Amino acid sequence: MKRREEADTQRPKVTFEVVAGRRGGRGIFAIEDAAEEIARRTQLAHIAEHIAADDRGYEGNRRRCPQCGQWQPYKGVRTREVVFDCGTVRVERAYYVCPACGARSCP
């Protein structure tokens, strides 16, 4: 048991330093920053591609109102910005308004 305790105290210790103000640096930091930017753009493009493949909620010229059950006519397309860690994507969605109860929906 005593040998194990001695071995544990002799292990090298690893320390981490925080490098302040490294953005826009040169050398390895610039390479790392460029790689992070490429990864961020790739991730954002991947998300946008999957969103674009979606049907955007269009269900025809009218749909049933989820509030009152009457017909909601299609009023056009509304846009919304969705914020992700890697950036912002603008999403277009179908927009319906119920004339009976005034409920608005973007399925």
N, C-alpha and C positions, 0 to 999 in steps of 0.2 A: 504494500500500500504506500509506503514511504517513497519508493522509486517513482510511482505514478505521479505523486504530488510534485516531485522534483522535476519530472519531465514536463508537466504542465506549466510550470513557472518559467521554463527556459524556451518556450515557443516564441517565435518572433511575433511582434504585435504589428498589425497593419493599421495605418491611420489614413484618413481621407481628408484632403484639404479642399475648401471651397474656393474656387477661383472667381473672384468678383470682376465684373466688367469684361468678360471674355467675348461678348458678342461683337462681331465685326473684326475679330482678331485676325491674325495671320497664322500660317503654318497649320498644325493639326487641328486647331480650333476652327479655322475657316473651313477646313474639309468636313469637319463634323457638322458645322452649321449648314453647309450646302447639302449634306446627306439628309439632315433633318427636314430641310425645306422640300427636297425631292420626295421624301416619304409622306410629308403632309399633303403635298399636291396630288400624289398618287392616291392616297386615301380619300381625299375629297372627290377626285374624279371617279373613283370606284363607287362611292355613295351616290353621286349624281347620276351615274349610269344606271344603277338599280332603281332609283326613283323615276327616271325617265321611262323605264320599261313598264312601270305601273300604269293602270288604266285611268288614273286620276279621278275616279269616282263618278264618271259619267254613266248615268243609268237611263238615258233617253231624254225625250222632250219633257217628261214629267215623271214624278215618283211619288210614292205615298209619304205623307208627312208623318214623322215619328211621334209627333205630339198629339195631333187630332185625327189622323187617318185620311184627311182630304188630300187632293192632288196638289203637289208642289210643282209649278212650272220651272223649267230650266231658265236661268237668268244670265248665264255666261260663265266666264272663268274668273276666279279670284286667285291672287297670288299670296303666298305666305313664305316668309324666310324662316328656315329651320337652322338653328345654330348647333354645330357639332364642335368637338374639341379641335378639329383640324380646319374648321372654317365654316362658312355660311353657304347654304344651298337654297335657291329660290324654287319653290314648288308651285305649280299651277294646279288648281282643283276646280271641279265642277261646282256651281253654286245654284242652290234652289231656295225659293222663298214661297211660303204658304200664304195665299191670299186670305184664308179663313182665320188663322190664328196668328199670322205674322212670324211664325218660326222660320229661322234661316238655318240651312245646313250645307255642309261641304262633306259629302260622304267619302 
